[in-house]
Structures are given as structure tokens and as C-alpha cells.
Amino acid sequence: MSDYSDDTADETGEGKISALNILHEIGIRLVPEKPTSAMCQVGSMIGDIDVETVRRVYHAMLVAASEASLHGDNVLN
């Protein structure tokens, strides 16, 4: 029997939680494709911009993130 266990096959969902924990540890977050109303309201207040602009900025950031490398100078600290 192999020492390797396939966490994704775990019926309890522990494998999925482990995968999310790993993503979290390396700075990756799962976010909704479209911002929620609450997200837009907070973005609007913090950025002092209208909600539609917040939605456009959010979308642009997701597009850019999907095209960016996660190594080197591309990641802001």
C-alpha cells in the first residue's frame, strides 16, 4: 500500500478543506466571479467611487489575476 493518500477522494470533504488551506497559505483566495452588493458598497466607500466603477475594477482585477504569474515581481506585498 502506498503512503500517498488522495485527499480529493475523502468522503468527509477533508481533502477539499486541505486544498483550500494550502491555497490560503500561499496567498490564493477563491472569490466570486461577480462582486456581491456588500463588496461593492465597501469598495465604493473605501475608494470614494460609484458602485458601477467598483464592479468594473473588480472585473478588471479578476481578468488580470487570471493572466498573471504568481511568482516574482508580479505579486505585491
N, C-alpha and C positions, 0 to 999 in steps of 0.2 A: 504494500500500500504506500502511496506517495505521501510525503509530508505536505505537499501543496494541497490546499483546500480551495475550492472555487466558491468564494463568498457570495457571488451573484446567484448561486443556486440555493442559498439558505432560505428556507420557507418562512422563517421568522422576520425576514426583512433586514436582518443584521448586516448582511453584505451590502445592501444599499446604503445603510447608515454609515458603514465603514468607508464606502466610496465617497460619500458626501463629506465625511470628516477629513479624508485625505485632500479633497478639493479645497476645503476650508483652510487646511494647514498651509497649502501652497498659494493661498490668496485668490482662489477662484470662487465666485458666488453664482448660484443659479438665481436668475431674476426673471420676472415675467417679460414676455415679448412686448407687451404694451404696458405703460405705467398705469398704476391704479390712480383713482381720484385722490387718495391720500398722498401718494407720491408726488402728484402734480401740484397739489396745494402746498406741500412743504417746499418743493423746488421753486415754486412761484414766490413764496415768502423769502426764502434764503437768497434767491437770485435777483429778487426785485424785478421779475419779468412776468409776462402773462402766461397763463396755463398752456395755451397753444404753442408758445415758444418752448416751454418746458418739454412738451411732447415731442417736438421736432429735435430738440437737443438730445433727449433720451434715445430716440430712434437713431440719430447720427452716431451716438456713442456706442450703441449695440452693433451697428454696422462696422464701425472702426475696430471694435474689440474682436469681432469675428475675423478680421483680416490681419490683426496684429500678432506679432511674435510675443511670447511671454518671457523672453529672455533678454538680458542686456539692458540697453538704454531705453527700450520701449516702455518699461514699467516705471511709473512714478512712485516714489516712496512718500 
